[in-house]
Amino acid sequence: QVQLVESGGGLVQAGGSLRLSCAASGRTTRNYAMGWFRQAPGKEREFVAAISWSSGVIYYADSVKGRFTISRDNAKNTGYLQMNNLLPEDTAIYYCAARTGPVATTQALGFDYWGQGTQVTVSS
């Protein structure tokens, strides 16, 4: 059992920045990939970014490419999502997720463990 806890969400004006953190605990193993997803009101959960254990493989959704940066600190069992130049359309609940092994999918169903989410609200 792996537990994931997101933090760092909040209210920010358009153009601002936030950094989300995802702390993993429990029965974590080496070589797990991490991902970030978000869900806005009235929309389905969508992929944001994913990163492999070694950080050698990284994927971003087109909507956030160039603005968001995913990273991780394996010594701390923590993943990060640095969000810059935030837009109102970035408003959503952001979830971190993990799966054993490589980044084999960017679909939510491919991830085994999920945090409870953290709210990000971007105003203009």
C-alpha positions in Angstrom: 0.0 0.0 0.0 1.4 3.4 -1.1 0.0 6.6 0.2 0.4 9.8 -1.7 -0.2 13.3 -0.3 -0.3 16.4 -2.4 0.5 19.9 -1.1 1.2 23.3 -2.4 -2.1 24.1 -4.0 -3.8 27.4 -3.5 -5.1 30.6 -5.1 -2.9 32.5 -7.5 -3.4 35.1 -10.1 -2.8 34.5 -13.7 0.8 34.6 -14.6 1.8 33.4 -11.2 3.5 30.3 -10.0 2.9 27.4 -7.7 4.9 24.3 -6.8 3.0 21.2 -5.9 4.6 18.5 -3.9 3.7 14.8 -3.7 5.0 12.9 -0.7 4.9 9.1 -1.0 4.9 6.8 2.0 4.1 3.2 2.8 5.2 0.2 0.7 7.0 2.2 -1.9 9.5 0.4 -4.1 12.2 1.6 -6.4 11.5 2.2 -10.0 8.1 3.7 -9.7 6.9 6.3 -12.1 5.0 9.4 -10.9 2.4 11.4 -12.7 0.3 14.4 -12.2 -3.3 14.7 -13.4 -6.0 17.3 -12.9 -9.7 17.5 -13.0 -11.6 20.7 -13.6 -15.3 21.1 -12.8 -17.4 19.5 -15.5 -14.4 17.8 -17.1 -12.8 14.4 -17.0 -9.5 13.9 -15.3 -6.7 14.7 -17.7 -3.0 14.0 -17.9 -0.6 16.7 -17.0 2.9 15.3 -16.7 4.7 12.1 -15.8 8.3 11.2 -14.9 10.2 8.0 -14.6 12.1 6.8 -11.6 15.4 8.1 -12.9 13.9 11.2 -14.4 15.1 10.1 -17.7 11.7 9.9 -19.3 9.3 12.9 -18.9 6.1 13.6 -20.6 3.9 16.7 -20.6 0.5 17.4 -21.9 0.6 19.9 -24.7 -1.4 22.3 -22.7 1.3 22.7 -20.1 4.4 22.2 -22.0 6.9 25.0 -21.5 5.1 26.2 -18.4 5.2 23.2 -16.0 8.1 21.2 -14.9 7.9 17.8 -13.3 10.7 16.6 -11.1 11.3 14.2 -8.2 13.7 13.7 -5.3 13.8 10.0 -4.7 15.8 10.3 -1.5 12.7 12.1 -0.1 10.1 10.0 -1.9 8.7 13.2 -3.2 7.6 14.4 -6.6 7.1 18.0 -7.6 5.2 19.9 -10.2 6.5 23.5 -10.8 3.8 25.5 -12.4 4.7 28.8 -14.0 2.7 31.3 -16.0 -0.5 29.9 -14.7 -3.7 30.5 -16.6 -7.3 30.4 -15.4 -7.8 27.3 -17.4 -5.3 25.6 -15.2 -7.8 25.8 -12.4 -8.5 22.2 -11.2 -7.9 19.7 -8.5 -4.4 18.3 -9.1 -3.7 14.7 -8.2 -0.4 13.0 -8.0 -0.2 9.3 -8.9 2.3 6.5 -9.0 2.8 3.2 -10.8 5.3 0.5 -10.5 7.9 0.4 -13.3 8.5 2.7 -16.2 6.3 5.4 -17.6 4.3 3.1 -19.8 1.1 5.2 -20.0 -0.2 8.7 -19.6 -3.7 7.5 -18.8 -5.1 7.7 -15.4 -6.1 4.0 -15.4 -2.5 3.1 -15.8 -1.6 4.4 -12.4 -2.1 2.4 -9.3 -1.9 4.9 -6.4 -3.4 8.2 -6.0 -3.4 11.1 -3.7 -6.5 13.0 -2.5 -5.7 16.0 -4.7 -5.0 19.6 -4.0 -7.0 22.5 -5.3 -5.3 25.0 -7.7 -7.3 28.1 -8.5 -6.0 30.7 -10.9 -7.8 34.0 -11.1 -7.3 36.9 -13.5 
